[in-house]
Amino acid sequence: MRLKTREGTVLAVSVRWHEHEPDGIISFRYPSGMLCSSYYLKTFQGIPEGEGLILDGAYMETRTLSPAMVKSCKRFIDACTSLRSTEKH
């Protein structure tokens, strides 16, 4: 999934589960592939409804997600989680 921050930066969003991180991680990457920020899925899903999020941006400038973008990311997490559970069965 791709999204545009309030500052106009396009970020690639991915949801992954790793053996060492079974609870899953959502990651935001710059077009170059460099990591902007990442969160545990449970933490991201815990963002209150109607709130946005400031991504720290690693060593680059911070980037801001609007409440609508946070909601879209939560739906993306739900879709990925559903697909993952379907594949496991």
Chimera marker file (.cmm) of the C-alpha trace (Angstrom):
<marker_set name="trace">
<marker id="1" x="0.000" y="0.000" z="0.000" r="1" g="1" b="0" radius="0.5"/>
<marker id="2" x="1.167" y="3.547" z="-0.659" r="1" g="1" b="0" radius="0.5"/>
<marker id="3" x="0.033" y="6.703" z="1.087" r="1" g="1" b="0" radius="0.5"/>
<marker id="4" x="0.812" y="10.388" z="1.001" r="1" g="1" b="0" radius="0.5"/>
<marker id="5" x="1.706" y="12.224" z="4.202" r="1" g="1" b="0" radius="0.5"/>
<marker id="6" x="0.431" y="15.703" z="5.010" r="1" g="1" b="0" radius="0.5"/>
<marker id="7" x="3.804" y="16.978" z="3.821" r="1" g="1" b="0" radius="0.5"/>
<marker id="8" x="3.267" y="15.330" z="0.418" r="1" g="1" b="0" radius="0.5"/>
<marker id="9" x="5.773" y="12.503" z="0.817" r="1" g="1" b="0" radius="0.5"/>
<marker id="10" x="4.704" y="9.160" z="-0.626" r="1" g="1" b="0" radius="0.5"/>
<marker id="11" x="5.460" y="6.248" z="1.690" r="1" g="1" b="0" radius="0.5"/>
<marker id="12" x="5.195" y="2.526" z="1.049" r="1" g="1" b="0" radius="0.5"/>
<marker id="13" x="3.322" y="0.718" z="3.819" r="1" g="1" b="0" radius="0.5"/>
<marker id="14" x="3.852" y="-2.971" z="4.559" r="1" g="1" b="0" radius="0.5"/>
<marker id="15" x="2.591" y="-5.383" z="7.182" r="1" g="1" b="0" radius="0.5"/>
<marker id="16" x="4.783" y="-8.340" z="8.046" r="1" g="1" b="0" radius="0.5"/>
<marker id="17" x="5.101" y="-11.101" z="10.552" r="1" g="1" b="0" radius="0.5"/>
<marker id="18" x="8.542" y="-12.473" z="11.340" r="1" g="1" b="0" radius="0.5"/>
<marker id="19" x="9.497" y="-15.496" z="13.373" r="1" g="1" b="0" radius="0.5"/>
<marker id="20" x="11.126" y="-13.206" z="15.944" r="1" g="1" b="0" radius="0.5"/>
<marker id="21" x="8.145" y="-10.767" z="15.832" r="1" g="1" b="0" radius="0.5"/>
<marker id="22" x="5.036" y="-12.983" z="15.688" r="1" g="1" b="0" radius="0.5"/>
<marker id="23" x="2.677" y="-10.134" z="16.650" r="1" g="1" b="0" radius="0.5"/>
<marker id="24" x="3.427" y="-8.328" z="13.388" r="1" g="1" b="0" radius="0.5"/>
<marker id="25" x="4.868" y="-4.983" z="12.379" r="1" g="1" b="0" radius="0.5"/>
<marker id="26" x="3.624" y="-2.182" z="10.139" r="1" g="1" b="0" radius="0.5"/>
<marker id="27" x="6.442" y="-0.341" z="8.371" r="1" g="1" b="0" radius="0.5"/>
<marker id="28" x="6.549" y="2.937" z="6.489" r="1" g="1" b="0" radius="0.5"/>
<marker id="29" x="9.315" y="3.341" z="3.892" r="1" g="1" b="0" radius="0.5"/>
<marker id="30" x="10.483" y="6.172" z="1.685" r="1" g="1" b="0" radius="0.5"/>
<marker id="31" x="10.461" y="5.632" z="-2.106" r="1" g="1" b="0" radius="0.5"/>
<marker id="32" x="14.183" y="4.790" z="-1.879" r="1" g="1" b="0" radius="0.5"/>
<marker id="33" x="13.296" y="1.843" z="0.382" r="1" g="1" b="0" radius="0.5"/>
<marker id="34" x="14.814" y="3.436" z="3.473" r="1" g="1" b="0" radius="0.5"/>
<marker id="35" x="12.802" y="2.881" z="6.635" r="1" g="1" b="0" radius="0.5"/>
<marker id="36" x="10.890" y="5.913" z="7.907" r="1" g="1" b="0" radius="0.5"/>
<marker id="37" x="9.211" y="4.314" z="10.916" r="1" g="1" b="0" radius="0.5"/>
<marker id="38" x="7.644" y="1.070" z="12.128" r="1" g="1" b="0" radius="0.5"/>
<marker id="39" x="5.227" y="-0.009" z="14.848" r="1" g="1" b="0" radius="0.5"/>
<marker id="40" x="3.954" y="-3.204" z="16.379" r="1" g="1" b="0" radius="0.5"/>
<marker id="41" x="0.499" y="-3.903" z="14.970" r="1" g="1" b="0" radius="0.5"/>
<marker id="42" x="-1.115" y="-3.883" z="18.416" r="1" g="1" b="0" radius="0.5"/>
<marker id="43" x="0.399" y="-0.491" z="19.151" r="1" g="1" b="0" radius="0.5"/>
<marker id="44" x="-0.737" y="0.978" z="15.831" r="1" g="1" b="0" radius="0.5"/>
<marker id="45" x="-4.226" y="-0.488" z="16.194" r="1" g="1" b="0" radius="0.5"/>
<marker id="46" x="-4.379" y="1.154" z="19.630" r="1" g="1" b="0" radius="0.5"/>
<marker id="47" x="-4.236" y="4.679" z="18.181" r="1" g="1" b="0" radius="0.5"/>
<marker id="48" x="-7.533" y="6.277" z="19.234" r="1" g="1" b="0" radius="0.5"/>
<marker id="49" x="-10.153" y="6.847" z="16.533" r="1" g="1" b="0" radius="0.5"/>
<marker id="50" x="-9.827" y="10.280" z="14.976" r="1" g="1" b="0" radius="0.5"/>
<marker id="51" x="-6.158" y="10.776" z="15.838" r="1" g="1" b="0" radius="0.5"/>
<marker id="52" x="-3.314" y="11.186" z="13.385" r="1" g="1" b="0" radius="0.5"/>
<marker id="53" x="0.285" y="10.136" z="13.856" r="1" g="1" b="0" radius="0.5"/>
<marker id="54" x="3.683" y="11.775" z="13.578" r="1" g="1" b="0" radius="0.5"/>
<marker id="55" x="6.291" y="9.412" z="12.129" r="1" g="1" b="0" radius="0.5"/>
<marker id="56" x="9.777" y="10.184" z="13.390" r="1" g="1" b="0" radius="0.5"/>
<marker id="57" x="11.296" y="9.842" z="9.911" r="1" g="1" b="0" radius="0.5"/>
<marker id="58" x="14.598" y="8.295" z="11.037" r="1" g="1" b="0" radius="0.5"/>
<marker id="59" x="17.250" y="10.941" z="10.378" r="1" g="1" b="0" radius="0.5"/>
<marker id="60" x="15.093" y="12.776" z="7.852" r="1" g="1" b="0" radius="0.5"/>
<marker id="61" x="12.275" y="15.215" z="8.569" r="1" g="1" b="0" radius="0.5"/>
<marker id="62" x="9.215" y="14.042" z="10.444" r="1" g="1" b="0" radius="0.5"/>
<marker id="63" x="6.146" y="13.022" z="8.448" r="1" g="1" b="0" radius="0.5"/>
<marker id="64" x="2.525" y="13.294" z="9.557" r="1" g="1" b="0" radius="0.5"/>
<marker id="65" x="-0.357" y="10.905" z="8.886" r="1" g="1" b="0" radius="0.5"/>
<marker id="66" x="-3.846" y="12.389" z="9.003" r="1" g="1" b="0" radius="0.5"/>
<marker id="67" x="-6.573" y="10.613" z="10.984" r="1" g="1" b="0" radius="0.5"/>
<marker id="68" x="-7.974" y="9.359" z="7.642" r="1" g="1" b="0" radius="0.5"/>
<marker id="69" x="-4.586" y="7.840" z="6.716" r="1" g="1" b="0" radius="0.5"/>
<marker id="70" x="-4.302" y="6.158" z="10.122" r="1" g="1" b="0" radius="0.5"/>
<marker id="71" x="-7.782" y="4.694" z="9.576" r="1" g="1" b="0" radius="0.5"/>
<marker id="72" x="-6.759" y="3.449" z="6.102" r="1" g="1" b="0" radius="0.5"/>
<marker id="73" x="-3.662" y="1.808" z="7.579" r="1" g="1" b="0" radius="0.5"/>
<marker id="74" x="-5.795" y="0.099" z="10.232" r="1" g="1" b="0" radius="0.5"/>
<marker id="75" x="-8.053" y="-1.295" z="7.481" r="1" g="1" b="0" radius="0.5"/>
<marker id="76" x="-4.940" y="-2.461" z="5.629" r="1" g="1" b="0" radius="0.5"/>
<marker id="77" x="-3.729" y="-4.227" z="8.782" r="1" g="1" b="0" radius="0.5"/>
<marker id="78" x="-7.133" y="-5.894" z="9.150" r="1" g="1" b="0" radius="0.5"/>
<marker id="79" x="-7.055" y="-7.075" z="5.522" r="1" g="1" b="0" radius="0.5"/>
<marker id="80" x="-3.499" y="-8.430" z="5.867" r="1" g="1" b="0" radius="0.5"/>
<marker id="81" x="-4.368" y="-10.165" z="9.132" r="1" g="1" b="0" radius="0.5"/>
<marker id="82" x="-7.433" y="-11.748" z="7.537" r="1" g="1" b="0" radius="0.5"/>
<marker id="83" x="-5.415" y="-12.960" z="4.538" r="1" g="1" b="0" radius="0.5"/>
<marker id="84" x="-2.756" y="-14.363" z="6.837" r="1" g="1" b="0" radius="0.5"/>
<marker id="85" x="-5.292" y="-16.329" z="8.883" r="1" g="1" b="0" radius="0.5"/>
<marker id="86" x="-6.875" y="-17.663" z="5.677" r="1" g="1" b="0" radius="0.5"/>
<marker id="87" x="-3.476" y="-18.820" z="4.397" r="1" g="1" b="0" radius="0.5"/>
<marker id="88" x="-2.718" y="-20.587" z="7.689" r="1" g="1" b="0" radius="0.5"/>
<marker id="89" x="-5.861" y="-22.738" z="7.409" r="1" g="1" b="0" radius="0.5"/>
<link id1="1" id2="2" r="1" g="1" b="0" radius="0.2"/>
<link id1="2" id2="3" r="1" g="1" b="0" radius="0.2"/>
<link id1="3" id2="4" r="1" g="1" b="0" radius="0.2"/>
<link id1="4" id2="5" r="1" g="1" b="0" radius="0.2"/>
<link id1="5" id2="6" r="1" g="1" b="0" radius="0.2"/>
<link id1="6" id2="7" r="1" g="1" b="0" radius="0.2"/>
<link id1="7" id2="8" r="1" g="1" b="0" radius="0.2"/>
<link id1="8" id2="9" r="1" g="1" b="0" radius="0.2"/>
<link id1="9" id2="10" r="1" g="1" b="0" radius="0.2"/>
<link id1="10" id2="11" r="1" g="1" b="0" radius="0.2"/>
<link id1="11" id2="12" r="1" g="1" b="0" radius="0.2"/>
<link id1="12" id2="13" r="1" g="1" b="0" radius="0.2"/>
<link id1="13" id2="14" r="1" g="1" b="0" radius="0.2"/>
<link id1="14" id2="15" r="1" g="1" b="0" radius="0.2"/>
<link id1="15" id2="16" r="1" g="1" b="0" radius="0.2"/>
<link id1="16" id2="17" r="1" g="1" b="0" radius="0.2"/>
<link id1="17" id2="18" r="1" g="1" b="0" radius="0.2"/>
<link id1="18" id2="19" r="1" g="1" b="0" radius="0.2"/>
<link id1="19" id2="20" r="1" g="1" b="0" radius="0.2"/>
<link id1="20" id2="21" r="1" g="1" b="0" radius="0.2"/>
<link id1="21" id2="22" r="1" g="1" b="0" radius="0.2"/>
<link id1="22" id2="23" r="1" g="1" b="0" radius="0.2"/>
<link id1="23" id2="24" r="1" g="1" b="0" radius="0.2"/>
<link id1="24" id2="25" r="1" g="1" b="0" radius="0.2"/>
<link id1="25" id2="26" r="1" g="1" b="0" radius="0.2"/>
<link id1="26" id2="27" r="1" g="1" b="0" radius="0.2"/>
<link id1="27" id2="28" r="1" g="1" b="0" radius="0.2"/>
<link id1="28" id2="29" r="1" g="1" b="0" radius="0.2"/>
<link id1="29" id2="30" r="1" g="1" b="0" radius="0.2"/>
<link id1="30" id2="31" r="1" g="1" b="0" radius="0.2"/>
<link id1="31" id2="32" r="1" g="1" b="0" radius="0.2"/>
<link id1="32" id2="33" r="1" g="1" b="0" radius="0.2"/>
<link id1="33" id2="34" r="1" g="1" b="0" radius="0.2"/>
<link id1="34" id2="35" r="1" g="1" b="0" radius="0.2"/>
<link id1="35" id2="36" r="1" g="1" b="0" radius="0.2"/>
<link id1="36" id2="37" r="1" g="1" b="0" radius="0.2"/>
<link id1="37" id2="38" r="1" g="1" b="0" radius="0.2"/>
<link id1="38" id2="39" r="1" g="1" b="0" radius="0.2"/>
<link id1="39" id2="40" r="1" g="1" b="0" radius="0.2"/>
<link id1="40" id2="41" r="1" g="1" b="0" radius="0.2"/>
<link id1="41" id2="42" r="1" g="1" b="0" radius="0.2"/>
<link id1="42" id2="43" r="1" g="1" b="0" radius="0.2"/>
<link id1="43" id2="44" r="1" g="1" b="0" radius="0.2"/>
<link id1="44" id2="45" r="1" g="1" b="0" radius="0.2"/>
<link id1="45" id2="46" r="1" g="1" b="0" radius="0.2"/>
<link id1="46" id2="47" r="1" g="1" b="0" radius="0.2"/>
<link id1="47" id2="48" r="1" g="1" b="0" radius="0.2"/>
<link id1="48" id2="49" r="1" g="1" b="0" radius="0.2"/>
<link id1="49" id2="50" r="1" g="1" b="0" radius="0.2"/>
<link id1="50" id2="51" r="1" g="1" b="0" radius="0.2"/>
<link id1="51" id2="52" r="1" g="1" b="0" radius="0.2"/>
<link id1="52" id2="53" r="1" g="1" b="0" radius="0.2"/>
<link id1="53" id2="54" r="1" g="1" b="0" radius="0.2"/>
<link id1="54" id2="55" r="1" g="1" b="0" radius="0.2"/>
<link id1="55" id2="56" r="1" g="1" b="0" radius="0.2"/>
<link id1="56" id2="57" r="1" g="1" b="0" radius="0.2"/>
<link id1="57" id2="58" r="1" g="1" b="0" radius="0.2"/>
<link id1="58" id2="59" r="1" g="1" b="0" radius="0.2"/>
<link id1="59" id2="60" r="1" g="1" b="0" radius="0.2"/>
<link id1="60" id2="61" r="1" g="1" b="0" radius="0.2"/>
<link id1="61" id2="62" r="1" g="1" b="0" radius="0.2"/>
<link id1="62" id2="63" r="1" g="1" b="0" radius="0.2"/>
<link id1="63" id2="64" r="1" g="1" b="0" radius="0.2"/>
<link id1="64" id2="65" r="1" g="1" b="0" radius="0.2"/>
<link id1="65" id2="66" r="1" g="1" b="0" radius="0.2"/>
<link id1="66" id2="67" r="1" g="1" b="0" radius="0.2"/>
<link id1="67" id2="68" r="1" g="1" b="0" radius="0.2"/>
<link id1="68" id2="69" r="1" g="1" b="0" radius="0.2"/>
<link id1="69" id2="70" r="1" g="1" b="0" radius="0.2"/>
<link id1="70" id2="71" r="1" g="1" b="0" radius="0.2"/>
<link id1="71" id2="72" r="1" g="1" b="0" radius="0.2"/>
<link id1="72" id2="73" r="1" g="1" b="0" radius="0.2"/>
<link id1="73" id2="74" r="1" g="1" b="0" radius="0.2"/>
<link id1="74" id2="75" r="1" g="1" b="0" radius="0.2"/>
<link id1="75" id2="76" r="1" g="1" b="0" radius="0.2"/>
<link id1="76" id2="77" r="1" g="1" b="0" radius="0.2"/>
<link id1="77" id2="78" r="1" g="1" b="0" radius="0.2"/>
<link id1="78" id2="79" r="1" g="1" b="0" radius="0.2"/>
<link id1="79" id2="80" r="1" g="1" b="0" radius="0.2"/>
<link id1="80" id2="81" r="1" g="1" b="0" radius="0.2"/>
<link id1="81" id2="82" r="1" g="1" b="0" radius="0.2"/>
<link id1="82" id2="83" r="1" g="1" b="0" radius="0.2"/>
<link id1="83" id2="84" r="1" g="1" b="0" radius="0.2"/>
<link id1="84" id2="85" r="1" g="1" b="0" radius="0.2"/>
<link id1="85" id2="86" r="1" g="1" b="0" radius="0.2"/>
<link id1="86" id2="87" r="1" g="1" b="0" radius="0.2"/>
<link id1="87" id2="88" r="1" g="1" b="0" radius="0.2"/>
<link id1="88" id2="89" r="1" g="1" b="0" radius="0.2"/>
</marker_set>
